[in-house]
Amino acid sequence: MRWLLLALLFGSLIALPADARPLHPYVGKWYSDDATVCGGTPNETEGLLTYTAREFLGIDNRCRITRVARRGDFFELALRCSGEGEAYNATERVRVVDGTLHRSVREGRKWWKYTYRRCATR
């Protein structure tokens, strides 16, 4: 139990067994403009982003989260993705502030920034 408390205090959540990890704040369904996409199917609905503890799902792409690192007020995600017949690695930075997901996606040396709202849970 002591190692669990120390791990939580020092932010090394990735070292914990999967069933002992608390959910990260970015886990859930997110939309940018139209909340009606929230009722859609992950990986098939345009405008719907879905994060689980192990995956990121966008329209026609699926990424396995291979590493999560806490960096100040955001989480950096290393992703192994496939989409449109191609496999690639990606890096994202995500943080949640007041129910808004702030997502930065790295392409080469440039970071693209996006914001999303959390879908209502049912």
N, C-alpha and C positions, 0 to 999 in steps of 0.2 A: 504494500500500500504506500510506503514511503516513496518508492521510485516513481509511482504514479503521480503523487503530489509534486515531487520535484520536477518531473517532466512537464506537468501543466504549468508550474510557476516559471520555468525557463523556456517554455515555448517549443520544446522538441516533440511536438505532437506526432510527427511522422514516425517516431521510434516506438510508439505504443502499438499494441495489437489492434487490429481493425475494430474489434468489438468494444474496445476500451476508449477509442477516440471520440471526443465530443464532435457533434456536427459543426462544420465551419459555417460562418454566417452567409456565405455565398451559395450554399447548397439550396436548391429549389428551382422554380421556374421563373423566368424573367421576360419582360417585353419592353419594346422601346416606344411604340406609338399607339398601338391598338390592343387593348386588354382582351378583346375577343379571341386573340390567338392563344390565350392561356388554356382554352378548352381543347386545343389541338394536340396532335401526337408528336412527342419529341422526335427529332430527327427528320420529320416530314412536314412541319408547319413553318412557313416563312415568317420571320419576326419573333419566333419563340426560341429562347435559349434555355437549356436545362443543365444544371450542375448536380451531380450526385457526389458521394464521397470518393468515387473512383473514376467518374467519366464526365466529359463535357459533350453535350449534343447540340448541334446547330442544324440549320437546314442542309440536308445532304452531306453532313460530315459528322464524324464521331471521333472523339479523342479520349484516349486512356490517360488519366492523370498519373504520371510516373514519379513525380516529386512535388511536395508542397513545402514551401519555406516561408516562415513568417519574417517579414521585412518591415519593421516599424508598424505602421497602421494598415498595411496591406499584406496579402498573401501572393507569393510568386508561384505560379504553377508551370511545371515542365510537362508538356503534352506530347504524346505520340498519336498522330492523327491519320485518318484516311478519309478521303472524300473525292468524288468525281474520278475514281480509278487511280488515285495517287496516294502514296504514303509520305508523310512529312513530320518533322518535329516543329513544335511551336512553343513560345513562351508567352504567358499572360500574367498580368498583375491585376488583382481584384481586391476591392474593399467595399464594404457596405456602410453607408452613412444615412441615417434616418430613412431606412427602407429603400434606398437607392443604391443600385450596384454601379460602381465606377470600375470600368474595365479598360485596361490598356493592353493592346495587342502589339507585339513586336514583329516588324517586317524588316529584316536586315538590321540597320542601325537606328531606324525610326520607330517611334511608338505612336500608335493611333489610339485615340481616346474616345470612349463611348459611355453612355449612361443608359440604365434600364430601371424599370420599376418591377417590384416583386408581384407575381401573380397571387391573387387571393387564394387561400387554401380552402378546400371544401370538406 
